[in-house]
């Protein structure tokens, strides 16, 4: 078709940039790999900043990450691959639907959830 009523991909099938309904297996494996790398980096930071006979470092952020953030191996699959969203039915949303999902942490849920 030509002119004002020209058919485009968006006009024929709706919104062009659709997201997949679920995470693919490579996405899941890369997510687990990133989470393990973050756990490893937190361990290295904690061990390097900790004094010889001390239990904690003097850095509150590193201590909070080390003691309060759940590890990848301790998390259930539901918490690894979904996150809280108050606008979604069931209050869970797949992680890959969140903007910048590879750079933010989803390990902490709201209180009482």
C-alpha atoms as an extended CHARMM CRD file, in Angstrom:
* protein
*
       113  EXT
         1         1  UNK       CA              0.0000000000        0.0000000000        0.0000000000  PROA      1               0.0000000000
         2         2  UNK       CA              1.0810000000        3.5380000000       -0.6410000000  PROA      2               0.0000000000
         3         3  UNK       CA              0.2430000000        6.8750000000        0.8950000000  PROA      3               0.0000000000
         4         4  UNK       CA             -1.2410000000        7.6410000000        4.2690000000  PROA      4               0.0000000000
         5         5  UNK       CA             -2.4430000000        4.0780000000        4.8520000000  PROA      5               0.0000000000
         6         6  UNK       CA              0.8790000000        2.3850000000        4.1790000000  PROA      6               0.0000000000
         7         7  UNK       CA              1.1810000000       -0.9060000000        6.0420000000  PROA      7               0.0000000000
         8         8  UNK       CA              4.0800000000       -1.1540000000        8.4550000000  PROA      8               0.0000000000
         9         9  UNK       CA              5.1560000000       -3.8820000000       10.8440000000  PROA      9               0.0000000000
        10        10  UNK       CA              3.7440000000       -1.9260000000       13.7590000000  PROA      10              0.0000000000
        11        11  UNK       CA              0.4440000000       -1.3710000000       11.9650000000  PROA      11              0.0000000000
        12        12  UNK       CA              0.0780000000       -5.0250000000       11.0060000000  PROA      12              0.0000000000
        13        13  UNK       CA              1.0280000000       -6.7130000000       14.2360000000  PROA      13              0.0000000000
        14        14  UNK       CA              0.8160000000       -4.1330000000       16.9690000000  PROA      14              0.0000000000
        15        15  UNK       CA              3.7590000000       -2.8390000000       18.9420000000  PROA      15              0.0000000000
        16        16  UNK       CA              7.0000000000       -3.6900000000       17.1690000000  PROA      16              0.0000000000
        17        17  UNK       CA              9.4510000000       -4.0950000000       20.0610000000  PROA      17              0.0000000000
        18        18  UNK       CA              7.8900000000       -6.9470000000       21.9900000000  PROA      18              0.0000000000
        19        19  UNK       CA              9.5030000000       -8.6930000000       24.9370000000  PROA      19              0.0000000000
        20        20  UNK       CA              9.6350000000      -12.4500000000       25.2420000000  PROA      20              0.0000000000
        21        21  UNK       CA              7.1090000000      -13.8000000000       27.7720000000  PROA      21              0.0000000000
        22        22  UNK       CA              9.7990000000      -15.6800000000       29.7360000000  PROA      22              0.0000000000
        23        23  UNK       CA             13.5440000000      -15.7900000000       30.1560000000  PROA      23              0.0000000000
        24        24  UNK       CA             15.4100000000      -18.0380000000       27.7380000000  PROA      24              0.0000000000
        25        25  UNK       CA             17.8710000000      -20.6410000000       28.9960000000  PROA      25              0.0000000000
        26        26  UNK       CA             20.9550000000      -18.5940000000       27.9530000000  PROA      26              0.0000000000
        27        27  UNK       CA             19.5120000000      -15.5250000000       29.7020000000  PROA      27              0.0000000000
        28        28  UNK       CA             18.9800000000      -17.5680000000       32.8640000000  PROA      28              0.0000000000
        29        29  UNK       CA             22.4920000000      -18.9740000000       32.7770000000  PROA      29              0.0000000000
        30        30  UNK       CA             24.0310000000      -15.5260000000       32.2370000000  PROA      30              0.0000000000
        31        31  UNK       CA             21.9230000000      -14.1470000000       35.1010000000  PROA      31              0.0000000000
        32        32  UNK       CA             23.1560000000      -16.9150000000       37.4240000000  PROA      32              0.0000000000
        33        33  UNK       CA             26.7180000000      -16.2930000000       36.2620000000  PROA      33              0.0000000000
        34        34  UNK       CA             26.4050000000      -12.5510000000       37.0060000000  PROA      34              0.0000000000
        35        35  UNK       CA             24.9410000000      -13.2770000000       40.4470000000  PROA      35              0.0000000000
        36        36  UNK       CA             27.8100000000      -15.6590000000       41.2710000000  PROA      36              0.0000000000
        37        37  UNK       CA             30.3220000000      -13.0400000000       40.1240000000  PROA      37              0.0000000000
        38        38  UNK       CA             28.7040000000      -10.4310000000       42.3860000000  PROA      38              0.0000000000
        39        39  UNK       CA             28.8330000000      -12.8830000000       45.3180000000  PROA      39              0.0000000000
        40        40  UNK       CA             32.4840000000      -13.5470000000       44.6180000000  PROA      40              0.0000000000
        41        41  UNK       CA             33.2900000000       -9.8180000000       44.4240000000  PROA      41              0.0000000000
        42        42  UNK       CA             31.5150000000       -9.1380000000       47.7270000000  PROA      42              0.0000000000
        43        43  UNK       CA             33.5150000000      -11.9470000000       49.3680000000  PROA      43              0.0000000000
        44        44  UNK       CA             36.8000000000      -10.5620000000       48.0360000000  PROA      44              0.0000000000
        45        45  UNK       CA             35.9800000000       -7.0310000000       49.2040000000  PROA      45              0.0000000000
        46        46  UNK       CA             34.9340000000       -8.2450000000       52.6390000000  PROA      46              0.0000000000
        47        47  UNK       CA             38.0220000000      -10.4290000000       53.1140000000  PROA      47              0.0000000000
        48        48  UNK       CA             40.3980000000       -7.7080000000       51.9360000000  PROA      48              0.0000000000
        49        49  UNK       CA             38.9000000000       -4.9710000000       54.1380000000  PROA      49              0.0000000000
        50        50  UNK       CA             38.4810000000       -7.1100000000       57.2620000000  PROA      50              0.0000000000
        51        51  UNK       CA             41.1780000000       -6.7800000000       59.9170000000  PROA      51              0.0000000000
        52        52  UNK       CA             42.9130000000       -9.9010000000       61.2460000000  PROA      52              0.0000000000
        53        53  UNK       CA             40.9070000000      -10.5140000000       64.4360000000  PROA      53              0.0000000000
        54        54  UNK       CA             37.7430000000       -8.6070000000       63.5340000000  PROA      54              0.0000000000
        55        55  UNK       CA             34.3290000000       -9.9210000000       62.5410000000  PROA      55              0.0000000000
        56        56  UNK       CA             33.3480000000       -6.8920000000       60.4600000000  PROA      56              0.0000000000
        57        57  UNK       CA             35.0210000000       -4.2330000000       58.3690000000  PROA      57              0.0000000000
        58        58  UNK       CA             34.7270000000       -0.5200000000       59.0700000000  PROA      58              0.0000000000
        59        59  UNK       CA             32.7150000000       -0.0950000000       55.8810000000  PROA      59              0.0000000000
        60        60  UNK       CA             28.9810000000       -0.3800000000       56.6070000000  PROA      60              0.0000000000
        61        61  UNK       CA             27.9640000000       -0.9170000000       52.9690000000  PROA      61              0.0000000000
        62        62  UNK       CA             30.3000000000       -3.8870000000       52.4890000000  PROA      62              0.0000000000
        63        63  UNK       CA             29.1560000000       -5.4000000000       55.7920000000  PROA      63              0.0000000000
        64        64  UNK       CA             25.5080000000       -4.9670000000       54.7940000000  PROA      64              0.0000000000
        65        65  UNK       CA             26.1330000000       -6.6290000000       51.4330000000  PROA      65              0.0000000000
        66        66  UNK       CA             28.0810000000       -9.4820000000       52.9890000000  PROA      66              0.0000000000
        67        67  UNK       CA             25.6840000000      -10.2630000000       55.8440000000  PROA      67              0.0000000000
        68        68  UNK       CA             22.2420000000       -9.2230000000       54.5390000000  PROA      68              0.0000000000
        69        69  UNK       CA             22.2200000000       -9.8940000000       50.7900000000  PROA      69              0.0000000000
        70        70  UNK       CA             21.1520000000      -13.4790000000       49.9780000000  PROA      70              0.0000000000
        71        71  UNK       CA             23.5810000000      -15.5930000000       47.9450000000  PROA      71              0.0000000000
        72        72  UNK       CA             22.6980000000      -17.0110000000       44.5450000000  PROA      72              0.0000000000
        73        73  UNK       CA             22.9300000000      -20.5930000000       45.8200000000  PROA      73              0.0000000000
        74        74  UNK       CA             20.5760000000      -19.8140000000       48.7380000000  PROA      74              0.0000000000
        75        75  UNK       CA             17.8450000000      -18.2200000000       46.6080000000  PROA      75              0.0000000000
        76        76  UNK       CA             14.8720000000      -20.1210000000       45.2410000000  PROA      76              0.0000000000
        77        77  UNK       CA             14.1700000000      -19.8970000000       41.5030000000  PROA      77              0.0000000000
        78        78  UNK       CA             11.1250000000      -17.7060000000       42.0850000000  PROA      78              0.0000000000
        79        79  UNK       CA             13.2740000000      -15.0090000000       43.6780000000  PROA      79              0.0000000000
        80        80  UNK       CA             16.0590000000      -15.3190000000       41.0970000000  PROA      80              0.0000000000
        81        81  UNK       CA             13.9380000000      -14.8500000000       38.0020000000  PROA      81              0.0000000000
        82        82  UNK       CA             11.0320000000      -12.6800000000       39.1870000000  PROA      82              0.0000000000
        83        83  UNK       CA             10.7080000000       -9.4410000000       41.0860000000  PROA      83              0.0000000000
        84        84  UNK       CA              7.9920000000       -7.6260000000       43.0160000000  PROA      84              0.0000000000
        85        85  UNK       CA              5.6920000000       -5.3020000000       41.0640000000  PROA      85              0.0000000000
        86        86  UNK       CA              2.6010000000       -3.8290000000       42.6680000000  PROA      86              0.0000000000
        87        87  UNK       CA              0.9020000000       -3.2260000000       39.2940000000  PROA      87              0.0000000000
        88        88  UNK       CA              0.9770000000       -6.8610000000       38.1360000000  PROA      88              0.0000000000
        89        89  UNK       CA             -1.5960000000       -9.4860000000       39.0350000000  PROA      89              0.0000000000
        90        90  UNK       CA              0.0550000000      -11.7910000000       41.5560000000  PROA      90              0.0000000000
        91        91  UNK       CA              2.6360000000       -9.0750000000       42.3640000000  PROA      91              0.0000000000
        92        92  UNK       CA              5.4190000000      -10.8910000000       40.4850000000  PROA      92              0.0000000000
        93        93  UNK       CA              7.0310000000       -9.8210000000       37.2320000000  PROA      93              0.0000000000
        94        94  UNK       CA              9.7340000000      -11.5220000000       35.2000000000  PROA      94              0.0000000000
        95        95  UNK       CA             13.1240000000       -9.9050000000       35.7390000000  PROA      95              0.0000000000
        96        96  UNK       CA             13.8310000000       -9.3030000000       32.0490000000  PROA      96              0.0000000000
        97        97  UNK       CA             10.8050000000       -6.9900000000       31.7730000000  PROA      97              0.0000000000
        98        98  UNK       CA             12.4030000000       -4.4830000000       34.1690000000  PROA      98              0.0000000000
        99        99  UNK       CA             14.5220000000       -1.7170000000       32.6030000000  PROA      99              0.0000000000
       100       100  UNK       CA             18.2750000000       -2.1830000000       33.1320000000  PROA      100             0.0000000000
       101       101  UNK       CA             17.6800000000       -5.6470000000       34.6310000000  PROA      101             0.0000000000
       102       102  UNK       CA             21.2820000000       -6.7260000000       34.0790000000  PROA      102             0.0000000000
       103       103  UNK       CA             22.6710000000       -3.8750000000       36.1850000000  PROA      103             0.0000000000
       104       104  UNK       CA             20.3670000000       -3.8040000000       39.2060000000  PROA      104             0.0000000000
       105       105  UNK       CA             19.9070000000       -6.2730000000       42.0280000000  PROA      105             0.0000000000
       106       106  UNK       CA             16.6200000000       -8.0910000000       42.5990000000  PROA      106             0.0000000000
       107       107  UNK       CA             17.6930000000      -10.1230000000       45.5960000000  PROA      107             0.0000000000
       108       108  UNK       CA             15.7380000000       -8.1710000000       48.1980000000  PROA      108             0.0000000000
       109       109  UNK       CA             11.9620000000       -8.3130000000       48.2990000000  PROA      109             0.0000000000
       110       110  UNK       CA              9.7060000000       -5.8510000000       50.1300000000  PROA      110             0.0000000000
       111       111  UNK       CA              9.0590000000       -6.5240000000       53.7870000000  PROA      111             0.0000000000
       112       112  UNK       CA              6.3600000000       -9.1790000000       54.4400000000  PROA      112             0.0000000000
       113       113  UNK       CA              6.4080000000      -10.4110000000       50.8240000000  PROA      113             0.0000000000
